[in-house]
Amino acid sequence: MNLSENSYDIPAVDHRSAKVLQGLYKIDETDLSLIKKSGSLMLPQVEDIVGNWYSWLETQPEYEQFFSDQRILNHVRQKQHNYWQEFMTGD
């Protein structure tokens, strides 16, 4: 299976532009401004939030199936951290 696709033959990554997605979900400049404001409060906590998420996730039966390799876990955690950083800054 190609890693960019899931078992439903739907791309796992949405390659549409940010502007197209903004229109699709009716996200306007006011929304973006509020996201950026909340980001200034949330960004300092992102590492703790992500860490707490993975602490909980470790208790789930499927955890080992996906994260038995520490390199994969580190990669995914870093990607998640980067995602939230980009999201909260509105980039």
C-alpha positions as CSV (number, residue, x, y, z in Angstrom):
1,M,0.0,0.0,0.0
2,N,1.2,3.5,-0.8
3,L,1.7,5.4,2.4
4,S,0.0,8.5,1.0
5,E,-3.2,6.5,0.6
6,N,-5.5,4.7,3.1
7,S,-7.4,1.5,2.5
8,Y,-10.3,3.4,1.1
9,D,-8.4,4.7,-1.9
10,I,-8.7,8.2,-0.6
11,P,-5.6,10.3,-0.5
12,A,-4.3,10.6,3.1
13,V,-2.9,14.1,2.3
14,D,-5.1,16.9,1.0
15,H,-3.0,18.7,-1.6
16,R,-5.5,21.5,-2.1
17,S,-4.3,25.0,-1.4
18,A,-5.0,26.7,1.9
19,K,-7.2,29.3,0.1
20,V,-9.3,26.5,-1.4
21,L,-9.7,24.8,2.0
22,Q,-10.5,28.1,3.7
23,G,-13.3,28.6,1.2
24,L,-14.6,25.0,1.6
25,Y,-14.8,25.3,5.4
26,K,-15.8,29.0,5.3
27,I,-12.8,30.2,7.3
28,D,-12.5,33.9,7.2
29,E,-9.9,36.5,8.4
30,T,-11.7,36.8,11.7
31,D,-11.3,33.1,12.3
32,L,-7.6,33.2,11.3
33,S,-7.1,36.1,13.7
34,L,-8.7,34.2,16.6
35,I,-6.6,31.1,15.8
36,K,-3.5,33.3,15.9
37,K,-4.5,34.9,19.2
38,S,-5.2,31.5,20.8
39,G,-1.9,30.3,19.4
40,S,0.0,32.8,21.5
41,L,-1.5,31.2,24.6
42,M,-1.3,27.6,23.4
43,L,2.1,27.4,21.7
44,P,4.1,27.4,24.9
45,Q,2.1,24.4,26.0
46,V,2.2,22.4,22.8
47,E,5.0,20.1,23.9
48,D,3.2,19.2,27.1
49,I,-0.1,18.7,25.3
50,V,1.5,16.4,22.7
51,G,3.3,14.6,25.5
52,N,0.1,14.1,27.5
53,W,-1.6,12.8,24.3
54,Y,1.1,10.2,23.8
55,S,1.1,9.2,27.5
56,W,-2.6,8.4,27.1
57,L,-2.0,6.8,23.7
58,E,0.5,4.4,25.3
59,T,-2.3,2.9,27.3
60,Q,-4.3,1.9,24.2
61,P,-4.0,-1.7,22.9
62,E,-3.1,-0.6,19.4
63,Y,-0.2,1.6,20.5
64,E,2.5,-1.1,19.9
65,Q,1.1,-1.9,16.5
66,F,1.9,1.6,15.3
67,F,4.7,2.8,17.5
68,S,6.9,-0.1,18.4
69,D,9.9,1.6,16.7
70,Q,11.1,4.6,18.7
71,R,12.3,6.3,15.5
72,I,8.7,6.2,14.1
73,L,7.3,7.6,17.3
74,N,9.9,10.4,17.4
75,H,9.1,11.3,13.8
76,V,5.4,11.3,14.3
77,R,5.6,13.4,17.5
78,Q,7.8,15.9,15.7
79,K,5.4,16.1,12.8
80,Q,2.5,16.6,15.2
81,H,4.4,19.4,17.0
82,N,5.2,21.1,13.7
83,Y,1.6,20.8,12.6
84,W,0.2,22.5,15.7
85,Q,2.9,25.2,15.5
86,E,1.9,26.0,11.9
87,F,-1.8,25.8,12.7
88,M,-1.6,28.2,15.7
89,T,0.5,30.7,13.8
90,G,-1.8,30.7,10.9
91,D,1.0,29.8,8.4
